Structures are given as structure tokens and as C-alpha cells.
Amino acid sequence: MKKFGILSALGVMALLQACATTPQQQRQVGCTGAGVAGALAGAAVGNQLGGGSGRDILTAGGAVAGGLAGNNAAGC
């Protein structure tokens, strides 16, 4: 079920970028997509570490760090 939700979110972002008409709109959608993709990857890595409530903390921290890294990598 999680995979379906992730794939759906990525598909919606791709469609939004295709609908953007100006370069500024395309950049905004691209920056959002990079942040979301980074957050998902960071949360997935954080969820693999720790145990109990530590796992929740690492998942949240991984999501924040991944989102920031995704935005930084995209130049946003």
C-alpha cells in the first residue's frame, strides 16, 4: 500500500510539471518534487534504523534531512 501511495505522489508531481507553462512554474514544481523525493528517501532510510520510539525520531529526522538535501541538490 505504501508503494502505491509513493508512486501516486510521484506521478502527480510529473503531471503537474507537464502542465506548468512558464519556466518559473516548472522550477517551482521541480523544487517541490525534489524536496518530496528527498524526504521520502530520507524517511525510508531513517525507518530502517533504530528501534521503538527511536525509529520514529530517526524517520522524522531522515525526512527533514532528505527534503533539505533534495532541495539543495536541485538548486532550490
PyMOL commands that set and color helices and strands:
alter all, ss='L'
color gray80, all
select helices_A, chain A and resi 2-19+23-47+53-74
alter helices_A, ss='H'
color red, helices_A
deselect
rebuild
show_as cartoon
